Amino acid sequence: MKKIALTLGMASLMAAPTFAQAVIEDTDGSGGYSFAEVATAYPNITDAMFVTMDLDASGEISAEELEIAMAATEAPTEQSDM
């Protein structure tokens, strides 16, 4: 059974306003993550969010698609004016 720990920056997926870490488990061993598997770790996910993350429209989220979603939703780093 494959597990992946990831940090998602989608504020709408998290109960707290800060970044949260969750473990999404590939319970069926398919190599991707179904809506049900993602929803177990992030209960606030909607169908629309899942579809947006599923870039190849395969019906599952790959590890690469999760990384892309995480990078796209990270808060920008603040730069100081010196």
C-alpha positions as CSV (number, residue, x, y, z in Angstrom):
1,M,0.0,0.0,0.0
2,K,1.4,3.4,-1.0
3,K,1.2,6.5,1.2
4,I,2.2,10.1,0.4
5,A,2.5,12.9,2.9
6,L,1.9,16.3,1.4
7,T,1.3,19.8,2.3
8,L,-1.5,21.5,0.4
9,G,-1.8,25.2,0.4
10,M,-5.5,25.3,-0.6
11,A,-7.0,27.2,2.2
12,S,-10.4,25.9,1.4
13,L,-9.3,22.4,2.0
14,M,-8.0,23.1,5.5
15,A,-9.9,24.0,8.6
16,A,-7.0,26.2,10.0
17,P,-5.7,29.2,8.1
18,T,-2.1,27.9,8.2
19,F,-0.7,25.2,6.0
20,A,-1.6,21.7,7.1
21,Q,0.0,18.4,6.5
22,A,-2.1,15.3,5.8
23,V,-1.4,11.8,4.6
24,I,-3.3,10.7,1.6
25,E,-3.3,6.9,1.3
26,D,-3.7,5.0,-2.0
27,T,-6.0,2.4,-0.4
28,D,-6.9,0.6,-3.6
29,G,-3.2,0.4,-4.9
30,S,-4.1,2.1,-8.2
31,G,-1.1,4.4,-8.1
32,G,-3.3,7.5,-8.0
33,Y,-5.7,9.1,-5.6
34,S,-9.4,9.0,-6.0
35,F,-11.8,11.6,-4.7
36,A,-12.7,9.4,-1.8
37,E,-9.0,8.9,-0.9
38,V,-8.3,12.7,-1.0
39,A,-11.5,13.5,0.9
40,T,-10.4,11.2,3.7
41,A,-7.4,13.5,4.3
42,Y,-9.1,16.7,3.2
43,P,-12.9,16.5,4.0
44,N,-13.6,20.0,2.7
45,I,-12.6,19.1,-0.8
46,T,-15.3,19.6,-3.4
47,D,-15.9,17.9,-6.7
48,A,-14.9,21.1,-8.5
49,M,-11.6,21.3,-6.7
50,F,-10.8,17.7,-7.5
51,V,-11.6,18.1,-11.1
52,T,-9.4,21.2,-11.3
53,M,-6.5,19.2,-9.7
54,D,-7.0,16.3,-12.1
55,L,-5.2,17.8,-15.0
56,D,-5.3,14.8,-17.3
57,A,-9.0,14.1,-16.5
58,S,-8.2,10.5,-15.5
59,G,-10.5,10.5,-12.5
60,E,-7.6,10.2,-10.2
61,I,-5.0,12.6,-8.9
62,S,-1.4,11.6,-9.5
63,A,1.5,12.5,-7.2
64,E,2.6,15.0,-9.9
65,E,-0.8,16.6,-10.1
66,L,-0.7,17.0,-6.3
67,E,2.7,18.7,-6.5
68,I,1.4,21.1,-9.2
69,A,-1.7,21.9,-7.2
70,M,0.4,22.5,-4.1
71,A,2.8,24.8,-5.9
72,A,0.0,26.7,-7.6
73,T,-1.7,27.4,-4.2
74,E,1.3,28.3,-2.1
75,A,1.3,31.7,-0.5
76,P,3.8,34.0,-2.3
77,T,6.9,34.8,-0.2
78,E,7.1,38.3,1.0
79,Q,10.1,40.4,-0.1
80,S,11.3,43.3,1.9
81,D,12.1,46.6,0.4
82,M,15.7,47.4,1.3
